Amino acid sequence: MPYRRLPNTDQARVRALKAAVEKGDVYNVRDLAISLKTLFEARNFLLKFEAAQIYYTQCYDNQSRASRKHQANVRMARLYISHFIQVLNLAVLRDEIKSVHKELYDLPEANVVPDLLSEAALVEWGRKIIEGEQRRTSQGGIPIYNPTIARVKVHYDIFVDSYEKQRALQALTNRSLEELSSMRARADELILDIWNQVEEKFQNVFPNEARLDKCRDYGLIYYYRTGEKQSE
């Protein structure tokens, strides 16, 4: 015998609910395989569930599109901040800048570039480098020119603006996903109730394949095990 399996994706849940709800528009009450109460609940829930799914998809798509541009901003910010620190370290090695001045940037005494892999690290070190260079030059130090701190700041500011927007989009996507996830249990509950009512309605229909076809008309999904259908 084939077995049924509840939908395991949101799109499949929507299709299952729609298949049952649409029967209320074409069948009269006597011929309908589900109760009017269930039909009413499923119709109202479907509107909310489908809207939540569409909203989540929109949020995710917006985040994905913005992410591609954001990653380009991340790369440029990392390039300029890293390059500036390397030039600063070389200037210290050539005694053009006193090593003690590295404290203004909160940089370690060793001539290394801090870990800039994470975006949070870029936010932190970009701010430290910009503020440190401003403090050093305000004390009479010769500015670093390749790259200039102004150039670094341009790419840093673009990155930070992009970073904040991306975080906001991620938060929106997460909230929409949480809302959608909170509705899945109710969707499964309704679908299970509908499917049970439909199977009970057509339990005396023969042959078996005719019964399954009537159930499938309400959105029920049946699976055959390997070789089972051919054997029947």
Solvent accessible surface area in square Angstrom, and as a share of the most:
residue,aa,sasa,rsa
1,M,130,0.58
2,P,13,0.08
3,Y,80,0.30
4,R,67,0.24
5,R,118,0.43
6,L,59,0.29
7,P,16,0.10
8,N,117,0.60
9,T,63,0.37
10,D,16,0.08
11,Q,104,0.46
12,A,19,0.14
13,R,26,0.09
14,V,12,0.07
15,R,152,0.56
16,A,7,0.06
17,L,0,0.00
18,K,72,0.31
19,A,23,0.18
20,A,0,0.00
21,V,13,0.07
22,E,93,0.42
23,K,24,0.10
24,G,22,0.21
25,D,109,0.56
26,V,105,0.61
27,Y,86,0.33
28,N,82,0.42
29,V,99,0.57
30,R,198,0.72
31,D,71,0.37
32,L,14,0.07
33,A,8,0.06
34,I,8,0.04
35,S,50,0.32
36,L,98,0.49
37,K,143,0.61
38,T,6,0.04
39,L,11,0.05
40,F,129,0.54
41,E,51,0.23
42,A,0,0.00
43,R,82,0.30
44,N,57,0.29
45,F,23,0.10
46,L,14,0.07
47,L,123,0.61
48,K,135,0.57
49,F,0,0.00
50,E,42,0.19
51,A,58,0.45
52,A,13,0.10
53,Q,22,0.10
54,I,92,0.47
55,Y,104,0.39
56,Y,49,0.19
57,T,65,0.38
58,Q,97,0.43
59,C,6,0.03
60,Y,111,0.42
61,D,56,0.29
62,N,64,0.33
63,Q,36,0.16
64,S,35,0.23
65,R,135,0.49
66,A,33,0.26
67,S,31,0.20
68,R,160,0.59
69,K,151,0.64
70,H,3,0.02
71,Q,72,0.32
72,A,39,0.30
73,N,24,0.12
74,V,4,0.02
75,R,143,0.52
76,M,76,0.34
77,A,1,0.00
78,R,63,0.23
79,L,106,0.53
80,Y,35,0.13
81,I,1,0.00
82,S,23,0.15
83,H,69,0.31
84,F,0,0.00
85,I,0,0.00
86,Q,86,0.38
87,V,27,0.16
88,L,0,0.00
89,N,10,0.05
90,L,89,0.44
91,A,5,0.04
92,V,16,0.09
93,L,113,0.56
94,R,135,0.49
95,D,128,0.66
96,E,111,0.50
97,I,14,0.07
98,K,142,0.60
99,S,64,0.41
100,V,85,0.49
101,H,52,0.23
102,K,3,0.01
103,E,130,0.58
104,L,36,0.18
105,Y,0,0.00
106,D,84,0.44
107,L,12,0.06
108,P,57,0.36
109,E,155,0.70
110,A,60,0.46
111,N,58,0.30
112,V,80,0.46
113,V,54,0.31
114,P,19,0.12
115,D,101,0.52
116,L,11,0.06
117,L,141,0.70
118,S,58,0.38
119,E,49,0.22
120,A,64,0.50
121,A,18,0.14
122,L,0,0.00
123,V,40,0.23
124,E,72,0.32
125,W,34,0.12
126,G,0,0.00
127,R,106,0.39
128,K,32,0.13
129,I,0,0.00
130,I,12,0.06
131,E,66,0.29
132,G,0,0.00
133,E,2,0.01
134,Q,92,0.41
135,R,107,0.39
136,R,6,0.02
137,T,43,0.25
138,S,93,0.60
139,Q,123,0.55
140,G,65,0.62
141,G,21,0.20
142,I,134,0.68
143,P,56,0.35
144,I,12,0.06
145,Y,150,0.57
146,N,105,0.54
147,P,10,0.06
148,T,49,0.28
149,I,35,0.18
150,A,64,0.50
151,R,133,0.49
152,V,1,0.00
153,K,81,0.34
154,V,82,0.47
155,H,31,0.14
156,Y,21,0.08
157,D,64,0.33
158,I,84,0.43
159,F,0,0.00
160,V,40,0.23
161,D,75,0.39
162,S,15,0.10
163,Y,29,0.11
164,E,87,0.39
165,K,123,0.52
166,Q,10,0.05
167,R,134,0.49
168,A,63,0.49
169,L,44,0.22
170,Q,75,0.33
171,A,39,0.30
172,L,63,0.31
173,T,9,0.05
174,N,83,0.43
175,R,141,0.52
176,S,6,0.04
177,L,64,0.32
178,E,116,0.52
179,E,98,0.44
180,L,1,0.01
181,S,48,0.31
182,S,80,0.51
183,M,25,0.11
184,R,71,0.26
185,A,76,0.59
186,R,86,0.32
187,A,0,0.00
188,D,38,0.19
189,E,99,0.44
190,L,2,0.01
191,I,1,0.01
192,L,74,0.37
193,D,57,0.30
194,I,2,0.01
195,W,1,0.00
196,N,68,0.35
197,Q,42,0.18
198,V,0,0.00
199,E,45,0.20
200,E,116,0.52
201,K,98,0.42
202,F,26,0.11
203,Q,104,0.46
204,N,120,0.61
205,V,38,0.22
206,F,161,0.67
207,P,95,0.60
208,N,41,0.21
209,E,65,0.29
210,A,36,0.28
211,R,35,0.13
212,L,1,0.01
213,D,76,0.39
214,K,93,0.39
215,C,0,0.00
216,R,77,0.28
217,D,67,0.35
218,Y,3,0.01
219,G,11,0.11
220,L,3,0.01
221,I,80,0.40
222,Y,27,0.10
223,Y,76,0.29
224,Y,55,0.21
225,R,137,0.50
226,T,147,0.86
227,G,41,0.39
228,E,26,0.12
229,K,110,0.47
230,Q,156,0.69
231,S,98,0.63
232,E,121,0.54
